[in-house]
Amino acid sequence: FDPTLRRSSRIRPSSATCDEQPTKKLRTQPPPVPSVPVSDTVTPVASDTPTVTAGKFASTDVTDIPCDACGDHRPHAGSPMLLCDGCNRGFHTKCAKISVMPHADHDWLCHSCLQPGMRVSVFMRRNKQWQDGTVRTQLPPGMGTEIVYDNGARAIENLYAERWKPLYDNTFAHIMNLVAQDAPPDVRNISVWMATNPRSLAHLKRFPQYVQDLWQKSRLKEFQSIIAKNAVEIVDRSQLPPNAIVIPGAWIFKVKGDGTFKSRLILLGHLMPKDDEVDVAAPTPRLATVRFVLATAIKLGLDVEVADVDTAFTYAAPHTTIYASIPGGLYADGRLDGKYMHLLKNLYGADTAPRMFHNLLHNWFIADSFQVNEHEPCLYFRWYGDTPLFVLVHVDDCIIVSSQEHVHYFKARLRKVFSLKELGPLGLNSDGSPSLVLGMEIIRTDDEFQVRQTKLIDSLVERAGTELHNAVHEKVPIRDIRLDSSSSPTTEAERVKWKLRPYRSFLGVVGYLMLGSRNDCAFAYQVLARFNDSYGQDHWNALIALISYLKKTRDTHYLSISKHGGWCFSAYCDSDWNGSEDCRSSTGWIVFFGWTPISWVSRLQRVTARSTGEAEFIALSSLSQEAVFLQMFARSLRVPKSSVQIFGNDKSRYMADSSRPASLFDTAVKIWSDSKVALAQAAKPDCWVVDKLRHIRTAFFFFKSYVRSADLQLCSVSGNDNCSDIFTKGFGAPGKTAANQKAELFQRHALFCAGRR
């Protein structure tokens, strides 16, 4: 099997020119043709004009495929049969209203096979050149195809009346188009190599030659992109200044989720000289900010689109002179041997690259009349009358929230300075898959954004492998059993043995799942993280049981960012007194915006509480810090005034004077607690301190002034209805289980904390 072979589209010859019976089946024994055309530049059209049937000709007549429009197998006079390279369906050119035939060496796809997101190149008659672009929308048959060209232009093209060709940037899709459906397994298994990321150039040499060629094209594309942006200057060794420090360059390889081969030329930044006077840190937004912005968008009915700046770091200049070596093997003729790169712009891997690009992008926003939010340095905004435009920036990814008109206007302005990769509206992609943002899959419906992390769970389950076969399959992330250091390794040999287990690696993945969409795992993560440096058999078993729980609930548990619940904040808090080996208590709380969970925490308190009431009061103080911050953040975005309510045990006599009903646009943040002592002390004036709490630091009392000003409202809730219980304790222990720790109650709390009421 020669993997450079591919099927070409075929024109069925008329019966007058074909005397033989067909000897060729579809999708088998593909004829040799030129290699896959993948280009980032405008390519001039060939000077000669080929005949219609050249290259589209199946050497014998194919009589088993009817026209998809009329159903007739026979070619019509002046209307040959054109076969789709994607689905092998036939189309009479007159039936499909195809007036311009494809070039002999180009593939052709029918209306159904040409999908949004695909790369195409269209021949422009006005300048006799090819222009590359991306299909944005496939309109109904006869209405055309909306294409966003790489130069920023957008047009609706009738591709049946234009000469065009598909560009197979999605290599996996191209391989599936190349390989015959009934090909032997060893041929089709090339897809295994396609999905493997080479670890280095030496590792890449073990791959089949065809796959090496694809990675070579990817490397050339990346290097030529860097040269085209004037990001580096190629210099000889003789041009290096004396005592110049040359930073090694390297390649990293990644097969992306859509099958695209991505090569990245990087610097080994850890070898760069360190300058303590240069700040290299660049901010990124909190995930709570992402959820709040999406909640505001769904409540206001605004459009949300995602775009990222292509090769972002190559736009900002380095803070000092940098020279770098060029990894070998890029050109077979050795034209870059003995050459070095003088960096005019940053490359990935440079330690100051993130900060330099952040400064550049920040300056662009300010120059374009945006304001930066005073509480979130990655959130930029401006107002068009009553319509906001929010842009949340995570390194080079932009989440754009506004009306459709203002979103398109903003992208057009940004495109004048930066090369953008548009990922389209946040929600379902054209192929029905969820949008992928910050490692989270997001689906938009009329009422909510659904946030999942199934790909991350799948990768974790795959890495756990056979360990899951013997796992205890639980209905909860962690049972009501207190892990301690009794099973931790005690000898050096045991420590070395357990260090080989990927405990911290697995737990790191669980941590991001917990921060993104799976807050039901917060307490389990907090408990297991205590033993990062001293884990043993019990801790490993608990971690594997947690991964098994994630696998079991992969499809049923997701986070809902809903338009329901109005514009008011509410919060629940709880503590678990004396729950750790060193006698410290756990704090757990969650804050909702309407029905949407915005922020949550499960952590050990930094001080030792002497009583349950003391632990609950400290938890209340911790929650109040977050509630006050979110309240100020909401007001900075002109969200209707909102305060925070805090809830405790129902029918509490301490709350008789301060409780009040909430409205749709309530101005207090409700905070719910099930501790009478904590609620009572929080509601009293500053000078009223009882013996049980008089030794607590003054800092823990800071929020009482917010209670007096009605910015925070304290409320009571019964223990069985306090959803924050899942952040402070395990559930479903064997034998006798407390009423508020049954597995069934955990599932109810878990769905409530996921915003699914």
SULDASUL-V206809 format. One line per field, one symbol per residue. ss: DSSP state (@ for helix, = for strand, . for the rest). A space follows every 50 residues. Layout:
BEGIN
ss: ???
END
This chain:
BEGIN
ss: ..........==..@@@..........................=...... ......=.........=........=..=.===......===........ ..................======....==========......=====. ...====.@@@..====...@@@@@@@@......@@@@.@@@@@...... @@@@....@@@@@@@@@@@@@@@@@@@@...=====@@@......==.== =====.....=======.@@@...............@@@@@@@@@@@@@@ ..=======..@@@@.......===.............=====....=.. ..@@@@@@@@@@@@@@@...==......======..========..==== ==.@@@@@@@@@@@@....======..=.....====..=====...=== ==.@@@@@@@@@@@@@@@@@..............@@@....@@@@@@@@. ..@@@@@@@@@@@@@@..@@@@@@@@@@@.......@@@@@@@@@@@@@@ @@......====......========.........========..===== ====.......@@@@@@@@@@@@@@@@@@@@@@@@@......====.... ..@@@............======..@@@@@@@@..............@@@ @..@@@@@...=====..@@@.@@@@@...........@@@.@@@@@@@@ @@@....
END
